[in-house]
Amino acid sequence: MPYHARFGHAYDPAWISRQTAWLGNHLGIQGDPDERNRIWPIVQLSDWGEPVPVEQVREVLDHGSRRPATGVMIFNWG
C-alpha cells in the first residue's frame, strides 16, 4: 500500500514505483504474465493526511501500474 501522500511523499508520486520495484526485487517478481505471484499496489487518490491534487491522478496511476506490478488498486473515499 504505497500511499505516497500519507507517508510523507505528497510531491513525489515516483516513490510509488520505487517501492514496487523494491518489493519485486526483494520477492523475485518481474511482472511477467506467467508468474504465479503478482504485485498490485494500492495507490492513494483520496485526501487522507496530505491532499492528492487531481492533477496528480494520472501520474499516481502511471507509477502504480509500472512493472513489476501487473495491476493497480485505488484507495479512495468520498
mmCIF file of the N, C-alpha and C atoms, coordinates in Angstrom:
data_MODEL
# 
_entry.id   MODEL 
# 
loop_
_atom_site.group_PDB 
_atom_site.id 
_atom_site.type_symbol 
_atom_site.label_atom_id 
_atom_site.label_alt_id 
_atom_site.label_comp_id 
_atom_site.label_asym_id 
_atom_site.label_entity_id 
_atom_site.label_seq_id 
_atom_site.pdbx_PDB_ins_code 
_atom_site.Cartn_x 
_atom_site.Cartn_y 
_atom_site.Cartn_z 
_atom_site.occupancy 
_atom_site.B_iso_or_equiv 
_atom_site.pdbx_formal_charge 
_atom_site.auth_seq_id 
_atom_site.auth_comp_id 
_atom_site.auth_asym_id 
_atom_site.auth_atom_id 
_atom_site.pdbx_PDB_model_num 
ATOM 1   N N  . MET A 1 1  ? 0.838   -1.178  0.000   1.00 0.00 ? 1  MET A N  1 
ATOM 2   C CA . MET A 1 1  ? 0.000   0.000   0.000   1.00 0.00 ? 1  MET A CA 1 
ATOM 3   C C  . MET A 1 1  ? 0.881   1.238   0.000   1.00 0.00 ? 1  MET A C  1 
ATOM 4   N N  . PRO A 1 2  ? 1.446   1.579   -1.147  1.00 0.00 ? 2  PRO A N  1 
ATOM 5   C CA . PRO A 1 2  ? 2.299   2.773   -1.191  1.00 0.00 ? 2  PRO A CA 1 
ATOM 6   C C  . PRO A 1 2  ? 1.482   4.054   -1.278  1.00 0.00 ? 2  PRO A C  1 
ATOM 7   N N  . TYR A 1 3  ? 0.910   4.442   -0.137  1.00 0.00 ? 3  TYR A N  1 
ATOM 8   C CA . TYR A 1 3  ? 0.134   5.688   -0.051  1.00 0.00 ? 3  TYR A CA 1 
ATOM 9   C C  . TYR A 1 3  ? 1.123   6.846   0.018   1.00 0.00 ? 3  TYR A C  1 
ATOM 10  N N  . HIS A 1 4  ? 1.519   7.342   -1.132  1.00 0.00 ? 4  HIS A N  1 
ATOM 11  C CA . HIS A 1 4  ? 2.616   8.306   -1.192  1.00 0.00 ? 4  HIS A CA 1 
ATOM 12  C C  . HIS A 1 4  ? 2.362   9.558   -0.357  1.00 0.00 ? 4  HIS A C  1 
ATOM 13  N N  . ALA A 1 5  ? 1.158   10.124  -0.438  1.00 0.00 ? 5  ALA A N  1 
ATOM 14  C CA . ALA A 1 5  ? 0.882   11.365  0.304   1.00 0.00 ? 5  ALA A CA 1 
ATOM 15  C C  . ALA A 1 5  ? 0.824   11.110  1.805   1.00 0.00 ? 5  ALA A C  1 
ATOM 16  N N  . ARG A 1 6  ? 0.195   10.036  2.194   1.00 0.00 ? 6  ARG A N  1 
ATOM 17  C CA . ARG A 1 6  ? 0.039   9.705   3.614   1.00 0.00 ? 6  ARG A CA 1 
ATOM 18  C C  . ARG A 1 6  ? 1.382   9.445   4.294   1.00 0.00 ? 6  ARG A C  1 
ATOM 19  N N  . PHE A 1 7  ? 2.341   8.894   3.524   1.00 0.00 ? 7  PHE A N  1 
ATOM 20  C CA . PHE A 1 7  ? 3.621   8.513   4.107   1.00 0.00 ? 7  PHE A CA 1 
ATOM 21  C C  . PHE A 1 7  ? 4.738   9.509   3.821   1.00 0.00 ? 7  PHE A C  1 
ATOM 22  N N  . GLY A 1 8  ? 4.354   10.800  3.600   1.00 0.00 ? 8  GLY A N  1 
ATOM 23  C CA . GLY A 1 8  ? 5.342   11.864  3.514   1.00 0.00 ? 8  GLY A CA 1 
ATOM 24  C C  . GLY A 1 8  ? 5.930   12.111  2.139   1.00 0.00 ? 8  GLY A C  1 
ATOM 25  N N  . HIS A 1 9  ? 5.298   11.606  1.084   1.00 0.00 ? 9  HIS A N  1 
ATOM 26  C CA . HIS A 1 9  ? 5.821   11.781  -0.270  1.00 0.00 ? 9  HIS A CA 1 
ATOM 27  C C  . HIS A 1 9  ? 4.776   12.417  -1.182  1.00 0.00 ? 9  HIS A C  1 
ATOM 28  N N  . ALA A 1 10 ? 4.047   13.387  -0.657  1.00 0.00 ? 10 ALA A N  1 
ATOM 29  C CA . ALA A 1 10 ? 2.925   14.000  -1.387  1.00 0.00 ? 10 ALA A CA 1 
ATOM 30  C C  . ALA A 1 10 ? 3.350   14.594  -2.722  1.00 0.00 ? 10 ALA A C  1 
ATOM 31  N N  . TYR A 1 11 ? 4.569   15.054  -2.848  1.00 0.00 ? 11 TYR A N  1 
ATOM 32  C CA . TYR A 1 11 ? 5.029   15.680  -4.080  1.00 0.00 ? 11 TYR A CA 1 
ATOM 33  C C  . TYR A 1 11 ? 6.000   14.794  -4.846  1.00 0.00 ? 11 TYR A C  1 
ATOM 34  N N  . ASP A 1 12 ? 5.945   13.489  -4.569  1.00 0.00 ? 12 ASP A N  1 
ATOM 35  C CA . ASP A 1 12 ? 6.858   12.544  -5.216  1.00 0.00 ? 12 ASP A CA 1 
ATOM 36  C C  . ASP A 1 12 ? 6.115   11.254  -5.579  1.00 0.00 ? 12 ASP A C  1 
ATOM 37  N N  . PRO A 1 13 ? 5.208   11.285  -6.556  1.00 0.00 ? 13 PRO A N  1 
ATOM 38  C CA . PRO A 1 13 ? 4.493   10.068  -6.945  1.00 0.00 ? 13 PRO A CA 1 
ATOM 39  C C  . PRO A 1 13 ? 5.419   8.945   -7.433  1.00 0.00 ? 13 PRO A C  1 
ATOM 40  N N  . ALA A 1 14 ? 6.633   9.291   -7.878  1.00 0.00 ? 14 ALA A N  1 
ATOM 41  C CA . ALA A 1 14 ? 7.584   8.260   -8.298  1.00 0.00 ? 14 ALA A CA 1 
ATOM 42  C C  . ALA A 1 14 ? 7.973   7.345   -7.138  1.00 0.00 ? 14 ALA A C  1 
ATOM 43  N N  . TRP A 1 15 ? 7.738   7.789   -5.920  1.00 0.00 ? 15 TRP A N  1 
ATOM 44  C CA . TRP A 1 15 ? 8.004   6.961   -4.745  1.00 0.00 ? 15 TRP A CA 1 
ATOM 45  C C  . TRP A 1 15 ? 7.229   5.652   -4.847  1.00 0.00 ? 15 TRP A C  1 
ATOM 46  N N  . ILE A 1 16 ? 6.047   5.702   -5.444  1.00 0.00 ? 16 ILE A N  1 
ATOM 47  C CA . ILE A 1 16 ? 5.211   4.504   -5.594  1.00 0.00 ? 16 ILE A CA 1 
ATOM 48  C C  . ILE A 1 16 ? 5.939   3.452   -6.414  1.00 0.00 ? 16 ILE A C  1 
ATOM 49  N N  . SER A 1 17 ? 6.441   3.829   -7.591  1.00 0.00 ? 17 SER A N  1 
ATOM 50  C CA . SER A 1 17 ? 7.119   2.843   -8.441  1.00 0.00 ? 17 SER A CA 1 
ATOM 51  C C  . SER A 1 17 ? 8.442   2.389   -7.832  1.00 0.00 ? 17 SER A C  1 
ATOM 52  N N  . ARG A 1 18 ? 9.110   3.251   -7.077  1.00 0.00 ? 18 ARG A N  1 
ATOM 53  C CA . ARG A 1 18 ? 10.336  2.815   -6.398  1.00 0.00 ? 18 ARG A CA 1 
ATOM 54  C C  . ARG A 1 18 ? 10.031  1.748   -5.347  1.00 0.00 ? 18 ARG A C  1 
ATOM 55  N N  . GLN A 1 19 ? 8.940   1.933   -4.606  1.00 0.00 ? 19 GLN A N  1 
ATOM 56  C CA . GLN A 1 19 ? 8.564   0.941   -3.602  1.00 0.00 ? 19 GLN A CA 1 
ATOM 57  C C  . GLN A 1 19 ? 8.171   -0.378  -4.252  1.00 0.00 ? 19 GLN A C  1 
ATOM 58  N N  . THR A 1 20 ? 7.426   -0.307  -5.359  1.00 0.00 ? 20 THR A N  1 
ATOM 59  C CA . THR A 1 20 ? 7.009   -1.512  -6.071  1.00 0.00 ? 20 THR A CA 1 
ATOM 60  C C  . THR A 1 20 ? 8.222   -2.237  -6.655  1.00 0.00 ? 20 THR A C  1 
ATOM 61  N N  . ALA A 1 21 ? 9.160   -1.477  -7.224  1.00 0.00 ? 21 ALA A N  1 
ATOM 62  C CA . ALA A 1 21 ? 10.386  -2.085  -7.767  1.00 0.00 ? 21 ALA A CA 1 
ATOM 63  C C  . ALA A 1 21 ? 11.181  -2.772  -6.661  1.00 0.00 ? 21 ALA A C  1 
ATOM 64  N N  . TRP A 1 22 ? 11.282  -2.125  -5.505  1.00 0.00 ? 22 TRP A N  1 
ATOM 65  C CA . TRP A 1 22 ? 11.998  -2.740  -4.389  1.00 0.00 ? 22 TRP A CA 1 
ATOM 66  C C  . TRP A 1 22 ? 11.338  -4.056  -3.992  1.00 0.00 ? 22 TRP A C  1 
ATOM 67  N N  . LEU A 1 23 ? 10.000  -4.044  -3.873  1.00 0.00 ? 23 LEU A N  1 
ATOM 68  C CA . LEU A 1 23 ? 9.285   -5.251  -3.477  1.00 0.00 ? 23 LEU A CA 1 
ATOM 69  C C  . LEU A 1 23 ? 9.467   -6.356  -4.510  1.00 0.00 ? 23 LEU A C  1 
ATOM 70  N N  . GLY A 1 24 ? 9.365   -6.014  -5.788  1.00 0.00 ? 24 GLY A N  1 
ATOM 71  C CA . GLY A 1 24 ? 9.574   -7.011  -6.832  1.00 0.00 ? 24 GLY A CA 1 
ATOM 72  C C  . GLY A 1 24 ? 10.965  -7.611  -6.759  1.00 0.00 ? 24 GLY A C  1 
ATOM 73  N N  . ASN A 1 25 ? 11.972  -6.777  -6.557  1.00 0.00 ? 25 ASN A N  1 
ATOM 74  C CA . ASN A 1 25 ? 13.341  -7.263  -6.430  1.00 0.00 ? 25 ASN A CA 1 
ATOM 75  C C  . ASN A 1 25 ? 13.492  -8.146  -5.197  1.00 0.00 ? 25 ASN A C  1 
ATOM 76  N N  . HIS A 1 26 ? 12.927  -7.720  -4.097  1.00 0.00 ? 26 HIS A N  1 
ATOM 77  C CA . HIS A 1 26 ? 13.010  -8.474  -2.841  1.00 0.00 ? 26 HIS A CA 1 
ATOM 78  C C  . HIS A 1 26 ? 12.359  -9.850  -2.955  1.00 0.00 ? 26 HIS A C  1 
ATOM 79  N N  . LEU A 1 27 ? 11.244  -9.922  -3.679  1.00 0.00 ? 27 LEU A N  1 
ATOM 80  C CA . LEU A 1 27 ? 10.499  -11.185 -3.814  1.00 0.00 ? 27 LEU A CA 1 
ATOM 81  C C  . LEU A 1 27 ? 10.836  -11.953 -5.085  1.00 0.00 ? 27 LEU A C  1 
ATOM 82  N N  . GLY A 1 28 ? 11.651  -11.379 -5.949  1.00 0.00 ? 28 GLY A N  1 
ATOM 83  C CA . GLY A 1 28 ? 11.999  -12.032 -7.202  1.00 0.00 ? 28 GLY A CA 1 
ATOM 84  C C  . GLY A 1 28 ? 10.845  -12.049 -8.203  1.00 0.00 ? 28 GLY A C  1 
ATOM 85  N N  . ILE A 1 29 ? 10.028  -11.009 -8.200  1.00 0.00 ? 29 ILE A N  1 
ATOM 86  C CA . ILE A 1 29 ? 8.884   -10.914 -9.105  1.00 0.00 ? 29 ILE A CA 1 
ATOM 87  C C  . ILE A 1 29 ? 9.217   -9.884  -10.185 1.00 0.00 ? 29 ILE A C  1 
ATOM 88  N N  . GLN A 1 30 ? 9.076   -10.295 -11.445 1.00 0.00 ? 30 GLN A N  1 
ATOM 89  C CA . GLN A 1 30 ? 9.395   -9.432  -12.570 1.00 0.00 ? 30 GLN A CA 1 
ATOM 90  C C  . GLN A 1 30 ? 8.176   -8.739  -13.163 1.00 0.00 ? 30 GLN A C  1 
ATOM 91  N N  . GLY A 1 31 ? 6.990   -9.285  -12.912 1.00 0.00 ? 31 GLY A N  1 
ATOM 92  C CA . GLY A 1 31 ? 5.778   -8.741  -13.519 1.00 0.00 ? 31 GLY A CA 1 
ATOM 93  C C  . GLY A 1 31 ? 5.424   -9.428  -14.820 1.00 0.00 ? 31 GLY A C  1 
ATOM 94  N N  . ASP A 1 32 ? 5.999   -10.603 -15.066 1.00 0.00 ? 32 ASP A N  1 
ATOM 95  C CA . ASP A 1 32 ? 5.696   -11.368 -16.273 1.00 0.00 ? 32 ASP A CA 1 
ATOM 96  C C  . ASP A 1 32 ? 4.305   -11.989 -16.176 1.00 0.00 ? 32 ASP A C  1 
ATOM 97  N N  . PRO A 1 33 ? 3.594   -12.081 -17.303 1.00 0.00 ? 33 PRO A N  1 
ATOM 98  C CA . PRO A 1 33 ? 2.217   -12.595 -17.276 1.00 0.00 ? 33 PRO A CA 1 
ATOM 99  C C  . PRO A 1 33 ? 2.092   -14.028 -16.741 1.00 0.00 ? 33 PRO A C  1 
ATOM 100 N N  . ASP A 1 34 ? 3.129   -14.842 -16.900 1.00 0.00 ? 34 ASP A N  1 
ATOM 101 C CA . ASP A 1 34 ? 3.039   -16.238 -16.472 1.00 0.00 ? 34 ASP A CA 1 
ATOM 102 C C  . ASP A 1 34 ? 3.506   -16.474 -15.034 1.00 0.00 ? 34 ASP A C  1 
ATOM 103 N N  . GLU A 1 35 ? 3.903   -15.434 -14.332 1.00 0.00 ? 35 GLU A N  1 
ATOM 104 C CA . GLU A 1 35 ? 4.323   -15.600 -12.936 1.00 0.00 ? 35 GLU A CA 1 
ATOM 105 C C  . GLU A 1 35 ? 3.118   -15.879 -12.054 1.00 0.00 ? 35 GLU A C  1 
ATOM 106 N N  . ARG A 1 36 ? 3.318   -16.753 -11.089 1.00 0.00 ? 36 ARG A N  1 
ATOM 107 C CA . ARG A 1 36 ? 2.229   -17.072 -10.161 1.00 0.00 ? 36 ARG A CA 1 
ATOM 108 C C  . ARG A 1 36 ? 1.953   -15.927 -9.201  1.00 0.00 ? 36 ARG A C  1 
ATOM 109 N N  . ASN A 1 37 ? 3.005   -15.370 -8.630  1.00 0.00 ? 37 ASN A N  1 
ATOM 110 C CA . ASN A 1 37 ? 2.856   -14.257 -7.684  1.00 0.00 ? 37 ASN A CA 1 
ATOM 111 C C  . ASN A 1 37 ? 2.762   -12.948 -8.439  1.00 0.00 ? 37 ASN A C  1 
ATOM 112 N N  . ARG A 1 38 ? 1.896   -12.065 -7.946  1.00 0.00 ? 38 ARG A N  1 
ATOM 113 C CA . ARG A 1 38 ? 1.673   -10.783 -8.613  1.00 0.00 ? 38 ARG A CA 1 
ATOM 114 C C  . ARG A 1 38 ? 1.686   -9.659  -7.573  1.00 0.00 ? 38 ARG A C  1 
ATOM 115 N N  . ILE A 1 39 ? 2.048   -8.482  -8.040  1.00 0.00 ? 39 ILE A N  1 
ATOM 116 C CA . ILE A 1 39 ? 2.032   -7.286  -7.201  1.00 0.00 ? 39 ILE A CA 1 
ATOM 117 C C  . ILE A 1 39 ? 0.977   -6.346  -7.766  1.00 0.00 ? 39 ILE A C  1 
ATOM 118 N N  . TRP A 1 40 ? 0.027   -5.975  -6.935  1.00 0.00 ? 40 TRP A N  1 
ATOM 119 C CA . TRP A 1 40 ? -0.996  -4.985  -7.281  1.00 0.00 ? 40 TRP A CA 1 
ATOM 120 C C  . TRP A 1 40 ? -0.972  -3.919  -6.195  1.00 0.00 ? 40 TRP A C  1 
ATOM 121 N N  . PRO A 1 41 ? -0.218  -2.837  -6.380  1.00 0.00 ? 41 PRO A N  1 
ATOM 122 C CA . PRO A 1 41 ? -0.176  -1.798  -5.367  1.00 0.00 ? 41 PRO A CA 1 
ATOM 123 C C  . PRO A 1 41 ? -1.539  -1.114  -5.194  1.00 0.00 ? 41 PRO A C  1 
ATOM 124 N N  . ILE A 1 42 ? -1.824  -0.735  -3.980  1.00 0.00 ? 42 ILE A N  1 
ATOM 125 C CA . ILE A 1 42 ? -2.998  0.091   -3.690  1.00 0.00 ? 42 ILE A CA 1 
ATOM 126 C C  . ILE A 1 42 ? -2.482  1.515   -3.560  1.00 0.00 ? 42 ILE A C  1 
ATOM 127 N N  . VAL A 1 43 ? -2.865  2.369   -4.505  1.00 0.00 ? 43 VAL A N  1 
ATOM 128 C CA . VAL A 1 43 ? -2.374  3.747   -4.516  1.00 0.00 ? 43 VAL A CA 1 
ATOM 129 C C  . VAL A 1 43 ? -3.420  4.681   -3.920  1.00 0.00 ? 43 VAL A C  1 
ATOM 130 N N  . GLN A 1 44 ? -2.947  5.774   -3.390  1.00 0.00 ? 44 GLN A N  1 
ATOM 131 C CA . GLN A 1 44 ? -3.802  6.749   -2.700  1.00 0.00 ? 44 GLN A CA 1 
ATOM 132 C C  . GLN A 1 44 ? -4.256  7.844   -3.661  1.00 0.00 ? 44 GLN A C  1 
ATOM 133 N N  . LEU A 1 45 ? -5.564  7.988   -3.790  1.00 0.00 ? 45 LEU A N  1 
ATOM 134 C CA . LEU A 1 45 ? -6.138  9.112   -4.532  1.00 0.00 ? 45 LEU A CA 1 
ATOM 135 C C  . LEU A 1 45 ? -7.062  9.938   -3.664  1.00 0.00 ? 45 LEU A C  1 
ATOM 136 N N  . SER A 1 46 ? -7.189  9.590   -2.405  1.00 0.00 ? 46 SER A N  1 
ATOM 137 C CA . SER A 1 46 ? -8.041  10.373  -1.506  1.00 0.00 ? 46 SER A CA 1 
ATOM 138 C C  . SER A 1 46 ? -7.180  11.307  -0.666  1.00 0.00 ? 46 SER A C  1 
ATOM 139 N N  . ASP A 1 47 ? -7.805  12.327  -0.146  1.00 0.00 ? 47 ASP A N  1 
ATOM 140 C CA . ASP A 1 47 ? -7.121  13.248  0.760   1.00 0.00 ? 47 ASP A CA 1 
ATOM 141 C C  . ASP A 1 47 ? -7.156  12.667  2.172   1.00 0.00 ? 47 ASP A C  1 
ATOM 142 N N  . TRP A 1 48 ? -6.235  11.777  2.431   1.00 0.00 ? 48 TRP A N  1 
ATOM 143 C CA . TRP A 1 48 ? -6.110  11.127  3.728   1.00 0.00 ? 48 TRP A CA 1 
ATOM 144 C C  . TRP A 1 48 ? -4.752  11.531  4.274   1.00 0.00 ? 48 TRP A C  1 
ATOM 145 N N  . GLY A 1 49 ? -4.752  12.522  5.112   1.00 0.00 ? 49 GLY A N  1 
ATOM 146 C CA . GLY A 1 49 ? -3.498  13.145  5.523   1.00 0.00 ? 49 GLY A CA 1 
ATOM 147 C C  . GLY A 1 49 ? -3.251  14.304  4.591   1.00 0.00 ? 49 GLY A C  1 
ATOM 148 N N  . GLU A 1 50 ? -2.229  14.208  3.783   1.00 0.00 ? 50 GLU A N  1 
ATOM 149 C CA . GLU A 1 50 ? -1.938  15.224  2.774   1.00 0.00 ? 50 GLU A CA 1 
ATOM 150 C C  . GLU A 1 50 ? -2.911  15.096  1.606   1.00 0.00 ? 50 GLU A C  1 
ATOM 151 N N  . PRO A 1 51 ? -3.301  16.212  0.994   1.00 0.00 ? 51 PRO A N  1 
ATOM 152 C CA . PRO A 1 51 ? -4.186  16.130  -0.172  1.00 0.00 ? 51 PRO A CA 1 
ATOM 153 C C  . PRO A 1 51 ? -3.463  15.577  -1.398  1.00 0.00 ? 51 PRO A C  1 
ATOM 154 N N  . VAL A 1 52 ? -4.224  14.929  -2.257  1.00 0.00 ? 52 VAL A N  1 
ATOM 155 C CA . VAL A 1 52 ? -3.724  14.453  -3.540  1.00 0.00 ? 52 VAL A CA 1 
ATOM 156 C C  . VAL A 1 52 ? -4.424  15.289  -4.614  1.00 0.00 ? 52 VAL A C  1 
ATOM 157 N N  . PRO A 1 53 ? -3.713  16.209  -5.259  1.00 0.00 ? 53 PRO A N  1 
ATOM 158 C CA . PRO A 1 53 ? -4.359  17.066  -6.251  1.00 0.00 ? 53 PRO A CA 1 
ATOM 159 C C  . PRO A 1 53 ? -4.830  16.264  -7.466  1.00 0.00 ? 53 PRO A C  1 
ATOM 160 N N  . VAL A 1 54 ? -5.917  16.691  -8.044  1.00 0.00 ? 54 VAL A N  1 
ATOM 161 C CA . VAL A 1 54 ? -6.468  15.992  -9.203  1.00 0.00 ? 54 VAL A CA 1 
ATOM 162 C C  . VAL A 1 54 ? -5.451  15.943  -10.343 1.00 0.00 ? 54 VAL A C  1 
ATOM 163 N N  . GLU A 1 55 ? -4.586  16.933  -10.445 1.00 0.00 ? 55 GLU A N  1 
ATOM 164 C CA . GLU A 1 55 ? -3.553  16.936  -11.483 1.00 0.00 ? 55 GLU A CA 1 
ATOM 165 C C  . GLU A 1 55 ? -2.547  15.799  -11.314 1.00 0.00 ? 55 GLU A C  1 
ATOM 166 N N  . GLN A 1 56 ? -2.514  15.183  -10.149 1.00 0.00 ? 56 GLN A N  1 
ATOM 167 C CA . GLN A 1 56 ? -1.554  14.125  -9.864  1.00 0.00 ? 56 GLN A CA 1 
ATOM 168 C C  . GLN A 1 56 ? -2.114  12.726  -10.146 1.00 0.00 ? 56 GLN A C  1 
ATOM 169 N N  . VAL A 1 57 ? -3.396  12.615  -10.409 1.00 0.00 ? 57 VAL A N  1 
ATOM 170 C CA . VAL A 1 57 ? -4.043  11.308  -10.558 1.00 0.00 ? 57 VAL A CA 1 
ATOM 171 C C  . VAL A 1 57 ? -3.383  10.473  -11.655 1.00 0.00 ? 57 VAL A C  1 
ATOM 172 N N  . ARG A 1 58 ? -3.193  11.033  -12.827 1.00 0.00 ? 58 ARG A N  1 
ATOM 173 C CA . ARG A 1 58 ? -2.590  10.279  -13.944 1.00 0.00 ? 58 ARG A CA 1 
ATOM 174 C C  . ARG A 1 58 ? -1.201  9.761   -13.569 1.00 0.00 ? 58 ARG A C  1 
ATOM 175 N N  . GLU A 1 59 ? -0.402  10.608  -12.938 1.00 0.00 ? 59 GLU A N  1 
ATOM 176 C CA . GLU A 1 59 ? 0.955   10.217  -12.558 1.00 0.00 ? 59 GLU A CA 1 
ATOM 177 C C  . GLU A 1 59 ? 0.944   9.126   -11.488 1.00 0.00 ? 59 GLU A C  1 
ATOM 178 N N  . VAL A 1 60 ? 0.044   9.245   -10.527 1.00 0.00 ? 60 VAL A N  1 
ATOM 179 C CA . VAL A 1 60 ? -0.081  8.226   -9.477  1.00 0.00 ? 60 VAL A CA 1 
ATOM 180 C C  . VAL A 1 60 ? -0.442  6.876   -10.097 1.00 0.00 ? 60 VAL A C  1 
ATOM 181 N N  . LEU A 1 61 ? -1.404  6.866   -11.012 1.00 0.00 ? 61 LEU A N  1 
ATOM 182 C CA . LEU A 1 61 ? -1.797  5.622   -11.673 1.00 0.00 ? 61 LEU A CA 1 
ATOM 183 C C  . LEU A 1 61 ? -0.679  5.070   -12.550 1.00 0.00 ? 61 LEU A C  1 
ATOM 184 N N  . ASP A 1 62 ? 0.045   5.953   -13.205 1.00 0.00 ? 62 ASP A N  1 
ATOM 185 C CA . ASP A 1 62 ? 1.182   5.520   -14.021 1.00 0.00 ? 62 ASP A CA 1 
ATOM 186 C C  . ASP A 1 62 ? 2.224   4.816   -13.163 1.00 0.00 ? 62 ASP A C  1 
ATOM 187 N N  . HIS A 1 63 ? 2.624   5.451   -12.073 1.00 0.00 ? 63 HIS A N  1 
ATOM 188 C CA . HIS A 1 63 ? 3.655   4.852   -11.216 1.00 0.00 ? 63 HIS A CA 1 
ATOM 189 C C  . HIS A 1 63 ? 3.148   3.587   -10.523 1.00 0.00 ? 63 HIS A C  1 
ATOM 190 N N  . GLY A 1 64 ? 1.868   3.548   -10.203 1.00 0.00 ? 64 GLY A N  1 
ATOM 191 C CA . GLY A 1 64 ? 1.310   2.359   -9.565  1.00 0.00 ? 64 GLY A CA 1 
ATOM 192 C C  . GLY A 1 64 ? 1.203   1.160   -10.479 1.00 0.00 ? 64 GLY A C  1 
ATOM 193 N N  . SER A 1 65 ? 1.163   1.397   -11.777 1.00 0.00 ? 65 SER A N  1 
ATOM 194 C CA . SER A 1 65 ? 0.974   0.290   -12.713 1.00 0.00 ? 65 SER A CA 1 
ATOM 195 C C  . SER A 1 65 ? 2.257   -0.124  -13.431 1.00 0.00 ? 65 SER A C  1 
ATOM 196 N N  . ARG A 1 66 ? 3.376   0.433   -13.047 1.00 0.00 ? 66 ARG A N  1 
ATOM 197 C CA . ARG A 1 66 ? 4.651   0.052   -13.672 1.00 0.00 ? 66 ARG A CA 1 
ATOM 198 C C  . ARG A 1 66 ? 5.117   -1.299  -13.175 1.00 0.00 ? 66 ARG A C  1 
ATOM 199 N N  . ARG A 1 67 ? 5.792   -2.018  -14.066 1.00 0.00 ? 67 ARG A N  1 
ATOM 200 C CA . ARG A 1 67 ? 6.335   -3.315  -13.681 1.00 0.00 ? 67 ARG A CA 1 
ATOM 201 C C  . ARG A 1 67 ? 7.305   -3.166  -12.523 1.00 0.00 ? 67 ARG A C  1 
ATOM 202 N N  . PRO A 1 68 ? 7.303   -4.085  -11.629 1.00 0.00 ? 68 PRO A N  1 
ATOM 203 C CA . PRO A 1 68 ? 6.768   -5.429  -11.717 1.00 0.00 ? 68 PRO A CA 1 
ATOM 204 C C  . PRO A 1 68 ? 5.288   -5.567  -11.373 1.00 0.00 ? 68 PRO A C  1 
ATOM 205 N N  . ALA A 1 69 ? 4.576   -4.467  -11.171 1.00 0.00 ? 69 ALA A N  1 
ATOM 206 C CA . ALA A 1 69 ? 3.140   -4.558  -10.922 1.00 0.00 ? 69 ALA A CA 1 
ATOM 207 C C  . ALA A 1 69 ? 2.442   -5.063  -12.184 1.00 0.00 ? 69 ALA A C  1 
ATOM 208 N N  . THR A 1 70 ? 1.392   -5.834  -11.998 1.00 0.00 ? 70 THR A N  1 
ATOM 209 C CA . THR A 1 70 ? 0.585   -6.289  -13.133 1.00 0.00 ? 70 THR A CA 1 
ATOM 210 C C  . THR A 1 70 ? -0.833  -5.744  -13.034 1.00 0.00 ? 70 THR A C  1 
ATOM 211 N N  . GLY A 1 71 ? -1.063  -4.898  -12.059 1.00 0.00 ? 71 GLY A N  1 
ATOM 212 C CA . GLY A 1 71 ? -2.358  -4.259  -11.864 1.00 0.00 ? 71 GLY A CA 1 
ATOM 213 C C  . GLY A 1 71 ? -2.202  -3.196  -10.794 1.00 0.00 ? 71 GLY A C  1 
ATOM 214 N N  . VAL A 1 72 ? -3.268  -2.474  -10.556 1.00 0.00 ? 72 VAL A N  1 
ATOM 215 C CA . VAL A 1 72 ? -3.232  -1.418  -9.540  1.00 0.00 ? 72 VAL A CA 1 
ATOM 216 C C  . VAL A 1 72 ? -4.626  -1.297  -8.945  1.00 0.00 ? 72 VAL A C  1 
ATOM 217 N N  . MET A 1 73 ? -4.697  -0.998  -7.663  1.00 0.00 ? 73 MET A N  1 
ATOM 218 C CA . MET A 1 73 ? -5.959  -0.738  -6.982  1.00 0.00 ? 73 MET A CA 1 
ATOM 219 C C  . MET A 1 73 ? -5.898  0.681   -6.432  1.00 0.00 ? 73 MET A C  1 
ATOM 220 N N  . ILE A 1 74 ? -7.061  1.267   -6.209  1.00 0.00 ? 74 ILE A N  1 
ATOM 221 C CA . ILE A 1 74 ? -7.141  2.652   -5.770  1.00 0.00 ? 74 ILE A CA 1 
ATOM 222 C C  . ILE A 1 74 ? -7.797  2.751   -4.409  1.00 0.00 ? 74 ILE A C  1 
ATOM 223 N N  . PHE A 1 75 ? -7.141  3.499   -3.508  1.00 0.00 ? 75 PHE A N  1 
ATOM 224 C CA . PHE A 1 75 ? -7.755  3.844   -2.227  1.00 0.00 ? 75 PHE A CA 1 
ATOM 225 C C  . PHE A 1 75 ? -8.397  5.206   -2.402  1.00 0.00 ? 75 PHE A C  1 
ATOM 226 N N  . ASN A 1 76 ? -9.705  5.246   -2.205  1.00 0.00 ? 76 ASN A N  1 
ATOM 227 C CA . ASN A 1 76 ? -10.474 6.465   -2.410  1.00 0.00 ? 76 ASN A CA 1 
ATOM 228 C C  . ASN A 1 76 ? -11.644 6.455   -1.442  1.00 0.00 ? 76 ASN A C  1 
ATOM 229 N N  . TRP A 1 77 ? -12.054 7.604   -1.022  1.00 0.00 ? 77 TRP A N  1 
ATOM 230 C CA . TRP A 1 77 ? -13.296 7.722   -0.253  1.00 0.00 ? 77 TRP A CA 1 
ATOM 231 C C  . TRP A 1 77 ? -13.894 9.079   -0.542  1.00 0.00 ? 77 TRP A C  1 
ATOM 232 N N  . GLY A 1 78 ? -15.179 9.194   -0.357  1.00 0.00 ? 78 GLY A N  1 
ATOM 233 C CA . GLY A 1 78 ? -15.833 10.442  -0.701  1.00 0.00 ? 78 GLY A CA 1 
ATOM 234 C C  . GLY A 1 78 ? -16.509 11.069  0.489   1.00 0.00 ? 78 GLY A C  1 
# 
